[in-house]
Amino acid sequence: MRPDPAPTVLVAARDLAPGVLRPGDVRAVSLAPPPDGALRTGAVGRVLAGPMRRGEPFTDARLLHSLHLPAGTVATPVRIADADVASLLSPGSTIAVLAAWEGQSAQLVADDVTVVTIPKATDEHDALLVLATTPDQAGRLAAAQASGRLSITIKPT
């Protein structure tokens, strides 16, 4: 008797940063046994929540829309003014968000929010973060970034 062939699953084709998955980021391999939640199709176009190493299998828990946000929170994308600050963060970091307007002191806009993911930077001037916030915090963040510049403080773990 021949053993059953190993199932085909999707793995990272190279080391990946958080962000939208493109066709060159994914490849199919036979893997026995596959991890729970392993993807067999449909990874391209979805959002990777954290970094992955080449060859690591994609699972439902690695993708942003598969993350379970805490009850009462929403995923809130915000742009912070200093792109280099994003390199100090990782998914799960707890931060406070401050807003500054021309000629005014910075004000606390959202406190004790969790970083969900940090998509790949598209320029050197600011960084996109996706945060788990309350709907009220999301509204304050949207208003603040419409006319001000956002920065963060990092809470100790």
N, C-alpha and C positions, 0 to 999 in steps of 0.2 A: 504494500500500500504506500502511496505517496502522501506526504503531509500536505495539508491544505496550503495553498499559496498565501503568502503574507498580504494583508490588505494594503491598498495604496492610500497614502495620506499625503497631505501637503506640508512641506517644510520650508524654512527660510532658505532661499538660494544664496544668501550672503548675510553678513551682519546687518541688522536693520535697526534704525531709530524709530521712535514712535511716529505715526502718521499714516497717510493713506497708502494702501498696498497697491503696487503696480505690477504688471505682468512679469517683469524681470526679477521681482522680489520673491517669487514663489516657484517651487518645483515639486513634482510628485515623485514619491519614492515608496517602495514596499517596506513595511515596518511591522514586525510581529513581536510582541503584541502592541497594538497602537494604544496611546494613552487615552483615558476617558475624555470624551469631548473633542477628539481629533477631527479636523476638517478633511473631507475628501474632495470637496469642490467649493467654489464660491468665495475664496478669500480676496481675490482682486477687487479693489474698489472699497473694501471695508477698512476700518481704522484700527491700526495696531496701537494698543494702549501703553506699551512699554517696549524697551529694547529687546531684541532677540539675537541669538548667535546663529551663525550659518549651520544648517542641518537640524535645528530645533523644530519640532512639530508645531504646527498651528493648532490651537485648541480654542473652543468657544470662549474660555475665560480670558484669552489674550486680546480679544477684540473689544473696542470701545462700546459698541452697542450691546455687547453681551455682559458688560459690567453691571453689577447690581448697585445702584446708587443707594445711599442710606434713605430710609423713609423720609418723605417731606423735602427732599432735595431735587434739584434739577442740574443738568450738565450745562455750565455757563462758560462760553468761550470769551476770553478777554485778552487784550494786547497790552503787555507791559513795555515801558519805554526803553529799558536796557536789555538787549538780547543776551548779553553775557550772564545776566542774573539767572536766566533759565537753566544754565549749565549747573547751577548749584542745587537744582531741584530734581526730584524724581516723583513718579506717581506714588501717592500716599503722603507726600510732604504736607504739613499743615502750615498755612501762611495767613498773613493779614494783608489786605490790599488798601493802599493809600492813593488818593487822587490829589493832584496839584493843578491849580489854575494860575494863569499869569498874574503875578503880583499878590498872591495869597499863600498862606501857609498850607501845607498838605493836611488833608483830613482823612480819618479812617472811614473807609466805605464798606468794607466787609472784613470781619474778624473770624478767626478759627475756621477757615475754609480749607478743604482738602484738594490737592492737585490730583486730577483724574488722569490726565495725559498731557504730554508736551509735544505737539506735532512738530515735524521738521521745520526749521526756520526757512523763510523764503527771502529774507533780506537781513542785513546786518544791524538794522536800526531798532527793531522791536521784536518781541517774541510772543507767540500765541500760546496761551495756557488754557486748558479746559479744567474748570473747577467744579466741585460739588458744592452748590450754594442753596440757600433757601430761595424761594421765589422772590421774596422781598429784597434779599441781597442781590439777586440777579438784576432786578429793576434799578437798584442804586448803582450797580456797576455799569449798566448800560448808559444811564444818564451821565455818570462821571466820565466815561471814556468818550462820550460824544463831544465834550468840550474841554476835557482836561487830559493830563498825562498820568498814567497809572504806574505805581511802583509797589514793591512788596517788602514785607519783613518776614523772616523765616522763624517759625516757632520751634523751640527745642523739642526733640522726640522723647 
